[in-house]
Amino acid sequence: LQADLITQRADLLIDGGAAEGRLYLEVGGKLLYDDHASRVLPGFDPRCKIRILGRLMGLSPRIVLCISSVDLEKDRVWAQGETYQQSLLKLLDEYKQHLPKGIPDPDVVLNLLPKDQKAALSPKIQAVVDVLQQRGLKVWKRFVIEGYPNAPPSAFGELDDHLTWSDQVRVVIVTALGSNCGKMSTCLGQIYLDRTRLSLHSCYAKYELFPIYNLPVDHPIQLAYEAATADIGDFVEYDRFEEERPGQPRPVNYNRDNDAFPLLKRLLEVVSLEGEFSRDMYTSPTKMGMNAAGFCITDDLVCAAAAVEECKSRLRRYAAVGDEVGVSRTRDVIQRAEQSFERLKKKHGTHEASG
């Protein structure tokens, strides 16, 4: 179902109005093995995304891996005890093993660089770049965009590298090592530079499992997403650009997508042509995305119970690494998730999760 949605969107965006161009598909969560999804959606295949990628081979896909120069510089330590650099190198090794045959190694995009590092990177960042280049990887640099997401589209062409591939590449999968690595800004920058420098009618779409747009904003599954991103302060909210319609739930999104959407609209108005699908269709963050997960839930209570347990697991992880902000936020999330679960049990007329 999900692969069909992506293929249909690619057909509409690339072939339905753009003679030459690429689809930049932002993929949320882990690309190779989405263990968070498999925990909060029991029965979900954690390798689902990589299998979907295998069905896109006819579009000569490439992968872009976004990393945060801020997290590299400060030696961020993940909840599992790995440093940011250790996690990066481990992930690249896993890509070598598990990417579908025919897909090259990912291009690495170093995001959020300070502008004063245009001429020379800091010693710590340069050391990481050297390691990546010794592995034969291409490393591209993108700099802090002042005022993002409220910056003008022209800000993308000021300092950033422009990733280029052969004309056969029609889909670029944009993923990241973790949250807050600049995936969307990378996509928007590439669209701007493709169109203004190469006259490619490139476009954007998003496949992100969480939050699930057609579940209530306070559902435990949504709150498990908040727990997973408590360290950076993401929160689930209604799509600010969608109104509630009779008989339909108001679509749900999260704060950073809502914040960045006006920039996407401005960019499309500047660089797209009249009648292009993305210009007419993308009237809200929800319409940018493609997510079939909400239609595949067969036991709401089982998933809700799993989501509550995931929130508690996240609390233990934050506590283990001394992340006080993560601990504080996740405690609040757990309280809301448990209250939501109790309401769901009453709604379904049971005191226990089935299954």
N, C-alpha and C positions, 0 to 999 in steps of 0.2 A: 504493500500500500504506500509506504513512504517513498520507495524508489520510483513508483509511478508518479507521485506528486512532483518529485524533483525533475524527472524527465519531462513531464508536461510543462513545468515552468521554464525549463531550459528551451524547449521548443518555442514557447510563446515569446520569450525574451530575445533569443538569439535569431531564430528564423522568422519570427513574426514581427518584423519591423526593423531589424538591423542586418544590413547586408554583410558586414564584417564586424566581429566583436567577440567579447568573452563574457561569460557569466562568472562573476565572483560570488561564490557560495560560502557564506560564513557558517561554520559548523560549531555549535556550542558544545561544551563538555568534552570528554575524551574521545578522540577519533578511533583509536585502535581497540580500546576495551573500556566501555563505559560502566564501571562497577557501581557508581552512584545510581545510575538508572536501574541496574539489575537489582539493587537493594530496595529501592522504593517502589519498583514495579516488578514484583515477583513474577518470573516467567519471561521477562524481557531478555533477549539475547544480547549480552554485552558486546558482541562483535557485529552487531547489526549494521553500524555505520560503515565499517570496512567492507561488508558484503554489498551494501548499497553502492559504495565507490566502485566495486568491481563491475557493476552493471552500467557504469558510465564510461567504459573504456572507449567506446566509439567516438567520444568527444575529446580524446587525448588529454585527460585530466592531469593537472599538476597540483602539487601541494605546497602551500606557504605556511610555515610555522612561525607564529609571532611570539617573541619573547620580550620581557620588560627589562630595559637597561637599569631602571630604578631598583628592581629586585636583585639583579646581578650585582649592582654596586654595593648594596647594603647586606649582601650575603644572606638573603632571606632563607629561613629554615622552614620546610614544610612540616605539617603535623606528623608525618611519619618519620621525621628526624633527618631527612635528606636535605642537603643544601640545594639552592636553586640550580647551581651549575651541575651538581651530581644528577639531579632529576632530568635536566636537559640532555646530558650525555646518555643517560639510561634510556630516555625516550627515543633518541636518535638510533640507538642500537636496536630497539624494538621495531622501529620503522624498517630497518634493514631486513629484519626477519619476517615481518608480517604484511608489508604492503603488497597488494596484488602485483603479479608479474607484469612488467611493462610500464610501471609508474616509477619515474626517477626519484632519487632522494629529494627531500623537500628543500626548497629555498628557505633560508632563515632570515626573518626580518627583525632587526633590532630596533624596537620602538622606544619612544619617550626619551630619546637622547637630548641632553641640554644643547642649546644652540652653540654654546662656546666650545663644543667638541666637534664642530664641523671640520676643522683643520686637523685635529688630532684627538683620538679617543683617550680616555683616562687609562692609566696602566692596567687597572683591573679589567676593564672592558676589553681592551686590546688583547690581553692575554687569552680571554675566552674566544675572541674572534680568530686569533692565531690557531687555537686548537680546532675550531670548526673548519677553517680553511685547510688545515693539514689533513682533515678527513675528506677533503675534496668537495666541501659544501660551499655554495654561494651565500654570502652574507650581505644583506642590504641594510642601509641605514635610513631611519626615519626619525624626525626630530619633534620635540614638543611643539604643538600648535597652540599659539597663544589664544586664549579665549574659547578653545574647543569645549563643548560642541557648538558654540555660538560664533565661530569664526567664518569668514567668507570662503567660498570654495577655492578662490585663488590662492589661499594660504597653503594649499597642498603642493603647489608647484614651486614653492620658494626654495627649499633646501633638500627635500626628500629624494632619495634614489627612486628610479622608475624601473620596476621589474619588467623584463621583457622575455618573450619566448617566441617560438616559431608560430606562423599563422595557423598551424593545425590545432594548436591548443585552444579549445573553446570553453573549457570549464576549469576554474582555479578554485580548489578547496582551501579555504583560509581557516586555519585552526590555531591553537595556542597551547603553551605549556600550562597555563592556568588562567584565572580570572584577571581582568584588568590589564591585558597585554596589548590592547590596541587593534583588535581584529577589525572592528567596524571602520575605524579611521584608516586602516590599511586598505580596505576595500574601496572606501570613498576616494582615497588618494589615487589609487590605481585607475579607477573609473575616470577621474578628472584628467590624469596624465595620458591615459589611453586616447581619450577623446580629443584633447587639445594638442597633443604631440604627434599622435599616430593616426588620427581620424578613425579610430576604432569605436564602434558603437557599443562599448562595454556596459554592463549593467550588473545589478545586485539582487541577491535573494538570501534568505536566511533559513537554516535548519537548526533549530535549537529545541531540545526536548523540554527544557524547563525555563520558566514556568509554562504550564500547559494552558493554552489560551481559553479553552472551553470548560475548565474547572473553576469552581468558586475561588475568589481571591484568598480566602482563609482556609482552604482545604489543606490537610496535613501534607499532601504531596508538594503543594506550593511552599509551605513553610519549611519543608526539608531543603528546598532550594535556598531559602533565606539562611538556614543554619549552615549550609555548605559555603556560603559567601559572607558569613558574619564578620570575617576578618577585614573585608573591604566595604561592608555596609550596604550591600545590595538589599533591596526590598521589593516585594511583589505588590503591584497596584493595578488598578484598572487602566486599560488603554485610554489615555487622555484624549485621543482623537477619534474614538468610537463612542457612539451613543447607544444606550440600551434600546433594543427593539422589542416589540410585543412578541412574546413567545420564545425569545432568544436571550441567553445570558449575555451580559456585557463582556466583551473580550478582555482577557487579563494579559498584562505584560509586566515589565519591571522597570525600575526607575531610569537606568542608563539608556535603555532603548527609547523610552519616552523623551528623555532629554536630547538624544542625538537625532531624533526623527526630523525636526525642522531643518537641520543641516542637510540631510539627505534630500529633502524636498527642494531646498534652495539649489543644491548642486544639480539635480535633475532639470530644474527650470533653466539653469544656465547652459548646460551642455547637451541636453536631449532635444529631439525634434518633436514637432507637433504630431500627435497620433501614436507615439511610441507607447507600447504596453505599460512599461514601468512608470512613465509620466502620468498616465491616466489611472492606472490601477493602484499605485501606492499612495493611498490616502490616509494610511495609519500604519504604525509599526506592525500590527497584527497582519495586515495584508502583505507586508514584505516577506513574512515567514511562511513556512510549510511544516506543519506538525500534525501527524495523524495519531499521536500517542493517546490522546483523550478518547478516541473512538475504539481503542483496542483494550480498554479496561473492562474486564468481565466480572470482577469482584471488588467493588469500591472499598469495602471494609478491610479486606485483606491488604490492599495497597495502603490504605490509611494507617493501619496498624504498623506496617513496615516503615512508613514515613516517620511516625512518632519515634520508633526505635532508632531510625537514622539520625534524627535530631539529637537524641541522647548520646549516640556514638560520637557525633561531632563535638559535643560538649567535652567528652573525655579526651578527644584529640587536642582541642584547644588548651585544656588544662595541662596536658602532658608537656606541652612546649611553652607554657607560661604566657599564653596569649590572653591577657586580661580583657581586652576589648571583645575578642571572640567569645570568651566565656560569658561575659555579661550579656551580650546580645543573644547568645544561644539559650541562656536560661529563660529569657523572655519568650523566645520562639517556642521552646518546649511547653511553656505554660499555655500559650495560645493553641499549639498543636493538640495538646491533650483535651482542651476545652472543645475544639473543633471535632475531635474524634468522638467525644461523648455525644455531641449533637448529631453526628452521623449515625451513631448506634441507635439513638432514639428515632431518627428518621426512618431507619431500616427496620425498626421494631425488634431489635435484638440487643443483648448485653455483651455478646462476644463476637469477634470477627470470625466469619465462616472460613472454611478451607483449611 
